[in-house]
């Protein structure tokens, strides 16, 4: 994975972390919490050959902010509402997707990801390994004070009609 396809880690050029603005997640060992510890482990995905129509339908759900397009385990692209072409456009969604600034390593500290998501105005980041395998999703809560958990998502699913 090239540096352009992921969020930078702490200490990389262009990174500015102000810890006082974050809800820091401390682990029980007192060490810095990483993405791996808080990511959603079973994000919803669409196949890489999904159409724009299918991506638009997925984004119709208010809780979906980032469509993950996959080829097997590999993340091929991501889409937000603003990436979509004008209504009525047909074709593959992958052509409108990007990975730039939308992925993060599972070993990145959560405070780093939180700060970058806040500064970029995003609420989702795909979690990928060095070989591009999708392993999870970082989901910033609506109040932007912490991250969604698998339990949060499961509870919301049970509450839907």
C-alpha positions as CSV (number, residue, x, y, z in Angstrom):
1,X,0.0,0.0,0.0
2,X,1.5,3.4,-1.0
3,X,1.6,6.3,1.5
4,X,-1.1,8.1,-0.6
5,X,-3.7,5.3,0.2
6,X,-3.7,5.6,3.9
7,X,-4.0,8.1,6.7
8,X,-0.5,9.0,8.0
9,X,0.8,7.6,11.2
10,X,2.0,9.8,14.1
11,X,5.3,11.4,13.4
12,X,4.9,11.4,9.6
13,X,5.1,14.8,7.7
14,X,1.9,16.7,7.6
15,X,0.6,15.2,10.8
16,X,-0.6,17.5,13.6
17,X,-1.9,16.0,16.8
18,X,-3.3,18.0,19.7
19,X,-4.2,15.5,22.3
20,X,-6.3,17.9,24.4
21,X,-9.0,17.8,21.6
22,X,-9.6,14.0,21.7
23,X,-11.4,11.5,23.7
24,X,-8.4,9.3,24.3
25,X,-9.2,5.6,24.7
26,X,-6.9,4.0,27.3
27,X,-6.6,0.3,27.3
28,X,-6.6,-1.8,30.5
29,X,-2.8,-2.0,30.4
30,X,-2.4,1.8,30.4
31,X,-0.8,1.7,26.9
32,X,-2.0,3.7,24.0
33,X,-5.0,2.1,22.3
34,X,-4.7,1.2,18.7
35,X,-7.3,1.0,15.9
36,X,-7.1,-2.9,16.1
37,X,-8.7,-2.7,19.6
38,X,-11.7,-0.5,18.7
39,X,-12.5,-1.0,15.0
40,X,-15.7,-2.6,13.8
41,X,-14.7,-6.1,12.8
42,X,-17.4,-6.9,10.4
43,X,-18.1,-3.9,8.2
44,X,-20.7,-4.2,5.4
45,X,-19.1,-4.4,2.0
46,X,-20.1,-4.4,-1.7
47,X,-18.2,-6.4,-4.3
48,X,-15.8,-4.4,-6.4
49,X,-18.0,-4.8,-9.5
50,X,-21.0,-3.3,-7.8
51,X,-22.9,-0.7,-9.8
52,X,-23.3,3.0,-9.0
53,X,-27.0,2.2,-8.4
54,X,-26.0,-0.3,-5.7
55,X,-23.6,2.1,-4.0
56,X,-26.2,4.9,-4.1
57,X,-28.7,2.5,-2.4
58,X,-26.2,1.6,0.3
59,X,-25.5,5.3,1.0
60,X,-29.2,5.9,1.3
61,X,-29.0,4.5,4.8
62,X,-28.2,7.5,7.1
63,X,-25.7,5.3,9.1
64,X,-23.7,4.4,6.0
65,X,-21.0,7.1,5.3
66,X,-18.5,5.0,3.4
67,X,-19.1,2.2,1.0
68,X,-16.3,-0.4,1.0
69,X,-15.7,-2.1,-2.4
70,X,-13.9,-5.4,-2.1
71,X,-12.3,-8.0,-4.3
72,X,-12.2,-11.0,-2.0
73,X,-10.5,-9.7,1.2
74,X,-8.7,-6.8,-0.6
75,X,-10.2,-3.3,-0.4
76,X,-10.5,-2.0,-4.0
77,X,-12.1,1.3,-3.3
78,X,-14.3,3.5,-1.1
79,X,-17.2,5.8,-1.9
80,X,-18.9,8.6,0.0
81,X,-22.1,10.4,-1.1
82,X,-20.0,13.3,-2.6
83,X,-18.0,10.8,-4.8
84,X,-21.1,9.6,-6.6
85,X,-21.8,10.9,-10.1
86,X,-25.0,12.8,-10.9
87,X,-28.3,10.7,-10.5
88,X,-29.0,8.7,-13.6
89,X,-25.4,7.9,-14.2
90,X,-24.9,4.2,-14.8
91,X,-21.8,2.0,-14.6
92,X,-19.4,0.5,-12.1
93,X,-19.1,2.3,-8.8
94,X,-15.4,1.4,-8.6
95,X,-14.7,4.0,-11.3
96,X,-15.8,6.8,-8.9
97,X,-14.0,5.4,-5.8
98,X,-10.8,6.2,-4.1
99,X,-8.6,4.9,-1.3
100,X,-6.7,8.2,-0.8
101,X,-7.0,9.4,2.8
102,X,-9.6,6.8,3.6
103,X,-7.6,3.9,5.0
104,X,-5.7,3.4,8.2
105,X,-3.4,0.7,9.6
106,X,-4.7,-1.5,12.4
107,X,-1.6,-0.5,14.5
108,X,-2.3,3.3,14.3
109,X,-3.1,4.9,17.7
110,X,-6.8,5.7,18.0
111,X,-5.9,9.3,19.1
112,X,-4.2,9.8,15.8
113,X,-7.1,8.5,13.7
114,X,-9.6,10.6,15.8
115,X,-7.6,13.8,15.2
116,X,-7.3,13.1,11.5
117,X,-11.0,12.3,11.1
118,X,-11.9,15.5,13.0
119,X,-9.6,17.7,10.9
120,X,-10.8,16.1,7.7
121,X,-14.5,16.2,8.6
122,X,-14.8,12.4,8.0
123,X,-16.5,9.8,10.2
124,X,-15.3,6.6,8.6
125,X,-11.9,5.1,7.7
126,X,-11.3,1.6,6.3
127,X,-8.8,-0.5,8.3
128,X,-6.4,-2.3,6.0
129,X,-3.3,-4.3,6.4
130,X,0.0,-3.6,4.5
131,X,-1.2,-6.0,1.7
132,X,-4.5,-4.1,1.3
133,X,-6.7,-6.6,3.1
134,X,-9.7,-5.1,4.7
135,X,-9.8,-6.0,8.4
136,X,-12.3,-3.5,9.8
137,X,-13.8,0.0,9.9
138,X,-13.2,2.9,12.1
139,X,-16.6,4.6,12.8
140,X,-16.6,8.0,14.5
141,X,-19.7,8.5,16.6
142,X,-22.1,11.3,15.6
143,X,-20.9,13.5,18.5
144,X,-17.3,12.8,17.4
145,X,-16.2,12.0,20.9
146,X,-15.4,8.3,20.4
147,X,-15.8,5.4,18.1
148,X,-18.7,3.1,17.4
149,X,-18.4,-0.5,18.6
150,X,-19.6,-3.8,17.2
151,X,-22.1,-3.9,20.1
152,X,-23.4,-0.4,19.1
153,X,-24.0,-1.5,15.6
154,X,-25.7,-4.7,16.7
155,X,-28.0,-2.8,19.1
156,X,-28.9,-0.3,16.3
157,X,-29.7,-3.2,14.0
158,X,-32.0,-4.8,16.5
159,X,-33.9,-1.5,17.0
160,X,-34.6,-1.1,13.2
161,X,-38.1,-2.2,12.0
